[in-house]
Amino acid sequence: MARMRSPNYPSLSIRQAIDMVSKIYRTERTNEITREDAAKAMGYSGLTGRSMTVLGALIHFDLLAKTSKGSVKVTPTAEAILHGITDGERDQATLKAAFAPQLFQSIHSRFPDGIPSVGTISSFLVREGFSDVAVGPAINAFLETYREVENIRESESYGEKPNDAPQPDERDHGTGEQSPPSPPPLPPSGNIVGYRVMEGERVVFSEETGGDRYLKLVAVGEMDDSLLEALEDYIKRQRKRMGIRPN
C-alpha cells in the first residue's frame, strides 16, 4: 500500500521561521542562491530531509521565494520583518507572513468564531487528508504562530507603537493591498490549560502564581541558541507590553 502523503504545511512556527531566514539574510542578503547554500547558511551540512523541510516552511511563510530551478532568495516580506524602519512596519510584515500558509488560512476560514480545541483541529486535519504523523507538527506550528499573532495584536491594542509607526489605514493607502485579516479569538483560558503535550514534547519549565495563572514551557528536541534567542525576544516583548523597564 502506498504511503499517504499529507498536504503541504509549514513544520515551523512563524517565530522559528524568522529565526532561520535571519541566518540566511545575515550572509546572503537578498541575492539569489542555491537551496544547498541556503541550507548551509542555516547551519545544516547541505540538502538533507530536515533542511529541505525547513526551506519549505520558509517558502510557505513567504520568507523565501523560489527563483530559477533549485535557487531561492530572501523575500521583501522577510527583509521588512528583519529590518523594517518602525515597529509597526515589522509587525505588519510578520502578520502578513503568519497568514501566508494555505493551511493556516483554511483553519481560520473553517473556524471563524474562534480557534477550537486541539481535538477538533486534529479531526479537521484528518478530514483534509493529513496522516496521523503529520497532525501533531501541523497543529503545533499553527498554534505557536497563532499566539505570536495574538501577541502582536495585543501590543497594538495597548497603543505601544511609536508615533511614526504607520496606522493600519495608512499602510495600504494607495497600494491596493489588503491588510492581514484579524484572527479569531483564542479559546478561553480553560481550553488552553487543557492543551495536551504531543508525542515527543516535554515540559521543561513550569511556574504557578496562584489561582488559574501558570506558565508552562514545552520543548521538542535539544535546546539551541536560536530557541533561547526566540525565548529572550518573547520575554522582552512581554516586558515592553506590561511597561516593565529592563534592569
C-alpha positions as CSV (number, residue, x, y, z in Angstrom):
1,M,0.0,0.0,0.0
2,A,1.3,3.4,-0.9
3,R,2.1,5.7,2.0
4,M,-0.4,8.5,2.4
5,R,1.1,11.9,1.7
6,S,-0.2,14.8,3.8
7,P,-1.0,18.2,2.3
8,N,1.9,20.7,2.3
9,Y,2.2,22.7,5.6
10,P,4.9,24.6,7.4
11,S,6.6,22.5,10.1
12,L,7.8,25.6,11.9
13,S,6.1,28.4,13.7
14,I,6.4,31.9,12.3
15,R,9.0,32.8,15.0
16,Q,11.1,29.8,14.3
17,A,10.9,30.6,10.6
18,I,12.0,34.2,11.1
19,D,15.0,33.0,13.1
20,M,16.0,30.7,10.3
21,V,15.6,33.2,7.5
22,S,17.6,35.7,9.5
23,K,20.6,33.3,9.3
24,I,20.3,33.3,5.5
25,Y,19.9,37.0,5.3
26,R,22.9,37.6,7.5
27,T,25.3,36.1,5.0
28,E,23.4,36.2,1.7
29,R,21.1,39.2,1.9
30,T,18.5,39.1,-0.9
31,N,20.8,37.5,-3.5
32,E,19.7,34.5,-5.5
33,I,21.4,31.4,-4.1
34,T,21.1,27.7,-4.4
35,R,19.0,25.8,-2.0
36,E,22.1,24.0,-0.8
37,D,23.8,27.3,0.1
38,A,20.6,28.4,1.9
39,A,20.7,25.2,3.9
40,K,24.3,25.7,4.8
41,A,23.6,29.4,5.8
42,M,21.1,28.0,8.3
43,G,23.7,25.7,9.8
44,Y,23.0,22.4,8.0
45,S,25.6,20.3,6.2
46,G,23.6,20.6,3.0
47,L,20.3,19.4,1.5
48,T,19.0,16.9,4.0
49,G,15.5,15.8,4.8
50,R,15.4,18.3,7.7
51,S,16.9,21.2,5.8
52,M,14.5,20.7,2.9
53,T,11.6,20.7,5.3
54,V,12.8,24.0,6.9
55,L,13.3,25.6,3.5
56,G,9.8,24.5,2.5
57,A,8.4,26.2,5.7
58,L,10.2,29.5,4.9
59,I,8.6,29.4,1.4
60,H,5.1,28.7,2.9
61,F,5.6,31.8,5.1
62,D,6.7,34.0,2.1
63,L,10.1,34.5,3.8
64,L,11.9,32.7,1.0
65,A,10.9,32.6,-2.7
66,K,11.8,30.2,-5.4
67,T,13.6,31.8,-8.3
68,S,15.3,29.7,-11.0
69,K,15.4,26.0,-10.8
70,G,17.0,24.9,-7.5
71,S,17.5,28.5,-6.3
72,V,15.9,30.8,-3.8
73,K,16.2,34.2,-2.3
74,V,15.0,36.1,0.8
75,T,11.8,38.0,0.1
76,P,10.9,41.7,0.7
77,T,8.5,40.4,3.5
78,A,11.4,38.8,5.3
79,E,13.5,41.9,4.9
80,A,10.8,44.1,6.3
81,I,10.4,41.8,9.3
82,L,14.2,41.8,10.0
83,H,15.0,45.4,9.2
84,G,11.8,47.4,9.0
85,I,12.2,51.0,10.0
86,T,9.5,51.1,12.6
87,D,7.9,48.5,15.0
88,G,4.7,48.9,13.0
89,E,6.3,48.0,9.7
90,R,8.0,44.9,11.2
91,D,4.8,43.8,12.9
92,Q,2.7,44.3,9.8
93,A,5.2,42.2,7.8
94,T,5.1,39.5,10.5
95,L,1.3,39.3,10.3
96,K,1.5,39.0,6.5
97,A,3.9,36.1,6.8
98,A,1.9,34.4,9.6
99,F,-1.2,34.4,7.4
100,A,0.6,33.3,4.2
101,P,0.4,29.4,4.6
102,Q,-2.6,28.0,2.9
103,L,-3.2,25.6,5.8
104,F,-3.5,28.4,8.3
105,Q,-5.9,30.3,6.1
106,S,-8.0,27.1,5.8
107,I,-8.2,26.7,9.6
108,H,-9.2,30.4,10.1
109,S,-11.9,30.0,7.4
110,R,-13.2,26.8,8.9
111,F,-13.4,28.3,12.5
112,P,-14.3,32.0,12.1
113,D,-15.8,32.3,15.6
114,G,-12.6,31.3,17.4
115,I,-10.0,28.6,17.4
116,P,-11.5,25.4,18.9
117,S,-9.9,22.6,20.9
118,V,-6.8,20.7,19.7
119,G,-9.0,17.6,19.2
120,T,-11.4,19.5,16.9
121,I,-8.5,20.9,14.8
122,S,-7.0,17.4,14.7
123,S,-10.2,16.0,13.3
124,F,-10.4,18.7,10.7
125,L,-6.8,18.0,9.5
126,V,-7.5,14.3,9.3
127,R,-10.5,15.0,7.1
128,E,-8.3,17.3,5.0
129,G,-6.0,14.3,4.3
130,F,-3.3,14.7,6.9
131,S,-1.7,11.5,8.2
132,D,-1.6,10.8,11.9
133,V,2.1,11.5,12.0
134,A,1.7,15.0,10.4
135,V,-1.3,16.1,12.5
136,G,0.8,16.9,15.7
137,P,3.5,19.0,14.0
138,A,0.9,20.9,11.9
139,I,-1.1,21.8,15.0
140,N,1.9,22.8,16.9
141,A,3.2,25.1,14.1
142,F,-0.3,26.7,13.8
143,L,-0.9,27.3,17.5
144,E,2.5,28.8,18.1
145,T,2.1,31.0,15.1
146,Y,-1.4,32.0,16.2
147,R,-0.1,33.0,19.6
148,E,2.6,35.1,18.0
149,V,-0.2,36.9,16.0
150,E,-2.2,37.4,19.3
151,N,0.9,39.0,20.9
152,I,1.3,41.5,18.1
153,R,-2.5,42.3,18.1
154,E,-2.4,42.7,21.9
155,S,0.6,45.1,21.7
156,E,-1.2,47.1,19.1
157,S,-4.3,47.3,21.3
158,Y,-2.1,48.8,24.1
159,G,-1.0,51.6,21.7
160,E,2.6,50.9,22.1
161,K,3.7,51.6,18.6
162,P,5.8,54.7,18.2
163,N,4.3,57.9,16.8
164,D,6.0,57.4,13.4
165,A,4.6,53.9,13.0
166,P,2.1,53.6,10.1
167,Q,-1.5,53.1,11.2
168,P,-3.5,50.3,9.5
169,D,-5.4,52.6,7.2
170,E,-2.2,54.3,6.2
171,R,-0.1,51.2,5.4
172,D,-2.3,50.2,2.5
173,H,-3.2,53.7,1.3
174,G,-2.8,53.9,-2.5
175,T,-1.3,50.4,-2.8
176,G,-4.4,48.3,-3.3
177,E,-3.0,45.7,-0.9
178,Q,-5.2,44.1,1.8
179,S,-4.1,44.2,5.4
180,P,-3.8,40.7,7.0
181,P,-7.1,39.6,8.4
182,S,-7.8,39.9,12.1
183,P,-7.5,36.4,13.7
184,P,-10.5,35.0,15.6
185,P,-10.0,34.9,19.4
186,L,-8.1,32.1,21.1
187,P,-10.2,29.6,23.1
188,P,-11.0,30.5,26.8
189,S,-8.1,30.0,29.2
190,G,-9.6,26.8,30.4
191,N,-9.2,25.2,27.0
192,I,-5.6,26.4,26.8
193,V,-4.9,25.0,30.2
194,G,-6.1,21.6,28.9
195,Y,-3.8,21.7,25.9
196,R,-2.2,18.3,25.9
197,V,1.5,17.6,25.3
198,M,2.0,16.0,21.9
199,E,4.2,13.0,21.3
200,G,7.9,13.9,21.5
201,E,7.2,17.1,23.6
202,R,8.2,17.6,27.2
203,V,7.6,20.3,29.8
204,V,11.0,21.9,30.5
205,F,9.7,24.7,32.9
206,S,6.6,25.5,34.8
207,E,5.7,28.1,37.4
208,E,2.4,28.8,39.3
209,T,1.4,32.2,40.7
210,G,-1.8,31.1,42.3
211,G,-5.4,31.0,41.1
212,D,-5.6,29.9,37.4
213,R,-2.4,31.6,36.3
214,Y,0.6,29.5,35.4
215,L,3.3,29.2,32.8
216,K,4.5,26.0,31.1
217,L,7.3,25.8,28.6
218,V,7.1,22.9,26.2
219,A,10.1,21.8,24.1
220,V,10.9,19.2,21.4
221,G,14.4,18.0,20.9
222,E,17.6,19.7,22.3
223,M,17.6,23.4,23.1
224,D,19.9,25.5,21.0
225,D,20.9,29.2,20.7
226,S,18.2,30.1,18.2
227,L,15.5,28.8,20.5
228,L,16.9,30.6,23.5
229,E,17.1,33.8,21.5
230,A,13.5,33.4,20.5
231,L,12.5,32.9,24.1
232,E,14.5,36.0,25.2
233,D,12.8,38.0,22.4
234,Y,9.4,36.9,23.6
235,I,10.2,37.9,27.2
236,K,11.4,41.3,26.1
237,R,8.2,42.0,24.1
238,Q,6.1,40.9,27.1
239,R,8.0,43.2,29.4
240,K,7.6,46.1,27.0
241,R,3.8,45.4,26.7
242,M,3.5,45.4,30.5
243,G,5.6,48.6,30.9
244,I,8.4,46.8,32.8
245,R,11.7,48.5,32.4
246,P,14.8,46.3,31.9
247,N,17.1,46.0,34.8
